[in-house]
Each structure stands twice: as structure tokens, then as C-alpha cells.
Amino acid sequence: MPEIAHSFVEANGLRFHCAHAGKGGKLILFLHGFPEFWRCWRALLAHFGARGWLAVAPDLRGYNLSDKPGGVEAYRAKHLVADIGALAARFTQEKFVLVAHDWGGAAGWGFAIAHPERLSHLVIVNSPHPYTFWRELRTNPAQQKASEYMLLFRAAKAERVLSENGYARLLKAFAGFGSDVLGDEDRAAYLEAWSQPGALTGGLNYYRASPLHPPTPEDPGPEKLNLDPASFIARVPTLVLWGEQDRALLTGCLDGLEQCVPDLKVVRVPDASHWIVHEKPSRVASEIESFVGAGGG
């Protein structure tokens, strides 16, 4: 298996830490979510790097070793979308494959909607399309309940609460389908990443910057928006891979997705959770490979 190398690249006015495997070949870019960083893709970087791809996983803005701009405004969707285009351009001028989970997926959906000409394929892992998530947050009490944690993450006290007792609440969040998905080595690496100055605030600012959150008496959230699905069409061949035991993002987020994604394949995995990348890396790799092709050369 190829060694995972590390570098820093300048993109969209920020300095990003990137892990990468493989040389030459087509770019496959992996985007993590909260509260993760590049390491969640370690197995997939090795897998695709060994098969002729240039596999790259950055720490997103605000995370781990990448720059952490101050203020909530810096984490709005338009900046996240611009980051993707600028990062990819540092590695290729050709179309590339984008694989994205959780908040990385939110940015990935935005990029595919805005810049379909840049992508050959989009792979989304347990990350709802903005239109279906807006709809579910407005109309589905079960999704509203499942998303209540977002209100804590948006609050001023979030950093204090989540860092208490050695980041106990964040570690507890990694209880997947049947067991904790982090081993001792991963746990130590995650604690180090969360402890980077400004990193916890950077990750939480994604929640604070987003209008998509459960409604409250003080903030109606999605009720302030009136989204038209016709404005959120992702015209890219798209695979959505979904662990059905996800406790935060329910399968209702998949309902009606085809109206926003004309070229869509959905793979539901009943015995996986939000952390399917950790639980079933071989399954994730094989589903991606069958969708995008076996070689990046």
C-alpha cells in the first residue's frame, strides 16, 4: 500500500494541510465532516492511491492543521464551495471525483450544484442534500428531534461543554452501530486534532453559519427560507451511500432526492451508522470503485 504523505497548499487565501496517496492519475478528493479531520479517510487514501488515483484528503478550513479564519461569516457555504474548487485546482485542471461526508458533504453538494462542469462524479456519504434537509427540518418532527444537538453546537457554551472531561461528549458521539468506531490510536489522534488552537471553534462555526438547523422560539431557522428544488439541481453523476442507523440524519433525507439529482444512485446500508467510513471502509471503497471505475490512471 502506498505511504500517506502530507503537505500544505495555499488555496482560496488559506493554508490547507492535505494528506495524499498515489502519484499522477485522476484526482479523487475526500472531504471530512465534524468532528473529524483527514484521518477518517486513511483507509480509502491507501486503497485508491494503490489503484492509480491521486487520492487527497485535506483538513477543511477551521480543522486540525489547516488555517482557522476568525468569525462565523468565514464558514458560510460560499466560502466552503470556493475552497473545494481552489484546492482541486492545486492538483489538477481536469475533472475530478469528489467524495464527501457530513459537513464535507454539505460543501460537496454546494460545489456540485454550482460547478458541475468540474466533476466527473460525486459521492456523498451520510450528508443530506440542502433541499431535502430543509424540507425535513421544516416538516418532519423526527428529524427536528434528531437535529436538536445542532442547537448546542451553535450556542456560545459549545466549546466549554464539548471540551469538558477530555472531550468526553465528542468521543461518545463515535458510538456507531453496536460499538465505538475509534480505536486507541485514532482516539489519541482525534484528541490531538481537537486540541489544536482554534480547531473546536472552527468546526462549530460551520453550524453557527448555517441557516439549516431546527426551529426554536427565538429563531425559526428553516422557516425563514423558501427553497425551490429547481434551484438546487446537482447535474453530476451522483452516488449517495447511506448508513441507515444514523441517529442524527434520518433516512427521510433521501426521500424525493431524485428531483434534485437527475443522475442518482442510492445505496442504503442497513447495518451501518453515520460512521460508515469507519465501520465498513472496504464496503465504502468497493461502492465508490464500482461507481467511478477501478483505476484513476
C-alpha positions in Angstrom: 0.0 0.0 0.0 1.3 3.5 -0.8 2.6 5.7 2.0 0.3 8.5 3.0 2.3 11.8 2.6 1.5 15.2 3.9 1.8 18.7 2.5 0.5 22.2 2.9 -1.1 24.1 0.0 -2.3 27.6 -0.4 -5.9 27.8 -1.8 -8.6 30.5 -1.6 -6.4 32.7 0.6 -5.8 30.0 3.2 -3.2 27.4 4.0 -4.6 23.8 4.0 -3.0 20.7 5.4 -3.5 17.8 3.0 -2.9 14.1 3.2 -2.4 12.3 -0.1 -1.5 8.9 -1.5 -0.6 7.8 -5.1 1.1 9.8 -7.8 -0.3 11.0 -11.1 -3.7 9.6 -12.1 -7.1 11.2 -11.8 -7.8 13.2 -8.6 -10.2 11.8 -6.1 -10.7 14.4 -3.3 -12.1 13.3 0.1 -13.8 15.8 2.4 -14.5 15.0 6.1 -17.2 16.3 8.4 -17.5 17.3 12.1 -15.7 16.5 14.3 -13.3 14.7 12.1 -10.2 15.6 10.0 -8.3 14.0 7.2 -7.6 10.8 9.2 -11.1 9.4 8.7 -10.2 8.7 5.1 -6.9 6.9 5.9 -8.0 3.5 4.6 -9.5 5.0 1.4 -6.5 7.1 0.7 -4.4 4.0 0.7 -6.9 2.0 -1.3 -7.3 4.4 -4.1 -3.7 5.6 -4.1 -2.7 2.0 -4.7 -5.0 1.8 -7.7 -3.7 4.6 -9.8 -5.5 7.5 -8.3 -4.2 10.7 -6.8 -6.1 10.5 -3.5 -6.2 13.7 -1.5 -7.8 14.4 1.9 -7.5 18.0 3.3 -8.3 19.2 6.7 -11.1 21.6 5.9 -10.9 25.2 7.0 -11.1 25.5 10.7 -9.9 22.0 11.4 -6.7 20.4 12.7 -3.6 21.8 10.9 -5.4 23.9 8.3 -6.0 27.7 8.7 -8.8 28.8 11.0 -10.2 32.1 10.0 -11.9 34.0 12.7 -15.6 34.8 12.8 -18.7 32.9 11.8 -19.0 34.6 8.4 -15.8 32.8 7.2 -17.7 29.5 7.4 -20.6 30.3 5.2 -21.4 27.9 2.3 -20.0 30.2 -0.4 -16.5 30.0 1.2 -16.6 26.2 1.6 -17.6 25.8 -2.0 -14.8 28.1 -3.1 -12.3 26.1 -1.0 -13.1 22.9 -2.9 -12.6 24.5 -6.3 -9.3 26.1 -5.3 -8.0 23.0 -3.6 -8.8 20.8 -6.5 -7.1 23.3 -8.9 -3.8 22.9 -7.0 -3.8 19.2 -8.0 -5.5 19.1 -11.4 -7.1 21.1 -14.2 -9.2 18.1 -15.2 -12.5 16.8 -14.0 -12.2 15.1 -10.6 -14.1 12.8 -8.3 -15.4 14.3 -5.1 -16.2 12.1 -2.1 -17.6 13.8 0.9 -19.2 13.0 4.3 -21.2 15.1 6.8 -20.2 18.8 6.6 -17.8 17.9 3.8 -20.9 16.6 2.0 -22.8 19.8 2.6 -20.0 21.7 0.9 -19.8 19.0 -1.7 -23.5 19.3 -2.6 -23.0 23.0 -3.0 -20.0 22.6 -5.2 -21.8 20.1 -7.5 -24.8 22.4 -7.8 -22.6 25.4 -8.6 -19.8 23.8 -10.6 -21.0 20.6 -12.2 -18.5 21.0 -15.1 -15.6 20.4 -12.6 -16.7 17.0 -11.5 -16.8 13.6 -13.2 -18.6 12.0 -10.3 -19.9 13.0 -6.9 -20.0 10.6 -3.9 -22.0 11.6 -0.9 -21.8 9.7 2.4 -24.5 10.4 5.0 -24.9 14.0 4.2 -28.3 15.4 3.2 -28.9 17.5 0.1 -29.7 21.1 1.1 -33.2 21.0 -0.2 -34.3 17.7 1.3 -32.7 18.6 4.7 -34.5 22.0 4.7 -37.8 20.2 3.9 -37.2 17.6 6.7 -36.3 20.3 9.2 -39.5 22.1 8.4 -41.9 19.2 8.3 -40.6 16.1 10.0 -40.7 16.2 13.8 -38.4 13.1 14.0 -35.7 14.9 12.0 -36.2 18.1 14.1 -35.7 16.0 17.2 -32.6 14.2 15.8 -31.1 17.5 14.9 -31.5 19.1 18.3 -27.8 18.6 19.0 -27.2 21.3 16.4 -28.7 23.9 18.8 -26.0 23.1 21.4 -23.3 23.3 18.7 -24.5 26.7 17.7 -24.5 28.0 21.3 -21.8 30.2 22.9 -21.2 27.5 25.5 -20.5 24.7 23.0 -16.7 24.9 23.2 -16.8 24.6 27.0 -19.3 21.7 27.0 -17.7 19.7 24.3 -14.2 20.0 25.7 -15.1 19.0 29.2 -13.6 15.9 30.7 -11.2 15.4 27.9 -13.7 15.9 25.1 -15.9 13.2 26.5 -19.0 14.2 24.6 -17.3 14.2 21.3 -15.7 10.8 21.9 -19.1 9.4 22.9 -20.5 10.6 19.6 -18.5 7.9 17.9 -20.6 5.1 19.3 -21.5 3.6 16.0 -23.8 0.7 15.1 -23.0 -1.7 18.0 -19.7 -0.3 19.2 -17.3 2.6 19.4 -15.7 3.1 16.0 -12.5 4.6 17.2 -9.5 2.6 18.4 -6.9 3.8 20.9 -4.6 5.2 18.2 -7.5 7.0 16.5 -8.8 8.4 19.8 -5.4 9.9 20.6 -5.1 11.4 17.1 -8.6 12.9 17.4 -7.9 14.4 20.8 -4.7 16.0 19.4 -6.7 17.4 16.4 -9.4 18.9 18.6 -6.8 20.4 20.9 -5.2 22.5 18.1 -5.7 26.2 18.9 -9.0 27.3 17.5 -9.9 24.0 16.0 -13.0 23.3 18.1 -14.4 26.8 17.4 -13.6 26.4 13.7 -15.6 23.2 13.4 -18.5 24.6 15.4 -18.7 27.7 13.2 -20.0 25.5 10.4 -23.1 25.0 12.5 -23.3 28.7 13.5 -23.0 29.9 9.9 -25.7 27.6 8.5 -29.4 28.6 8.3 -30.3 24.9 8.3 -31.0 24.0 11.9 -34.1 23.0 13.9 -36.5 25.8 14.6 -36.7 27.4 18.0 -39.0 30.0 19.5 -36.2 32.6 19.1 -35.1 31.5 15.7 -37.4 29.9 13.2 -34.4 28.5 11.3 -35.6 26.8 8.1 -39.0 28.6 8.3 -37.1 31.8 7.3 -36.2 30.2 3.9 -38.4 29.2 1.0 -36.3 26.9 -1.1 -37.2 25.9 -4.7 -35.8 22.4 -5.6 -35.3 23.7 -9.2 -32.5 26.0 -7.8 -30.6 23.1 -6.2 -30.1 20.7 -9.1 -26.8 18.7 -9.0 -26.2 17.8 -12.6 -23.4 15.3 -11.9 -23.5 11.5 -11.8 -24.0 11.0 -8.1 -23.7 8.1 -5.7 -25.3 8.6 -2.2 -24.1 6.0 0.3 -26.2 6.0 3.5 -25.7 4.1 6.8 -29.4 3.7 7.8 -28.5 3.5 11.6 -27.5 7.2 11.5 -29.1 8.7 14.6 -28.7 12.3 13.5 -29.5 12.3 9.8 -32.6 10.1 9.2 -33.4 8.3 6.0 -36.2 10.8 5.3 -33.4 13.0 3.9 -33.3 10.6 0.9 -37.0 10.9 0.1 -37.5 12.8 -3.2 -33.8 13.3 -3.8 -34.2 12.3 -7.4 -35.9 15.5 -8.2 -32.7 17.4 -7.3 -30.2 14.8 -8.7 -31.2 13.6 -12.2 -28.4 11.0 -12.4 -28.6 9.4 -9.0 -27.7 6.1 -7.4 -28.6 5.5 -3.8 -27.0 2.6 -1.8 -28.6 2.1 1.7 -26.6 0.1 4.2 -28.9 -1.2 6.9 -26.2 -2.3 9.4 -24.1 0.9 9.3 -24.4 4.3 11.1 -23.3 7.8 10.4 -19.7 6.5 10.8 -19.9 4.0 7.9 -16.5 5.1 6.7 -15.0 3.7 9.9 -17.3 0.7 10.2 -17.2 -0.5 6.7 -14.2 1.0 4.8 -14.0 -1.9 2.4 -17.7 -1.6 1.5 -17.3 2.1 1.0 -14.3 1.6 -1.2 -16.0 -1.0 -3.3 -19.2 1.0 -3.8 -17.1 4.0 -4.9 -15.0 1.9 -7.2 -18.0 0.3 -8.9 -19.5 3.7 -9.4 -16.5 5.7 -10.7 -14.3 3.0 -12.2 -11.4 0.9 -10.9 -8.5 3.0 -12.0 -7.5 6.6 -11.9 -4.7 6.4 -14.3 
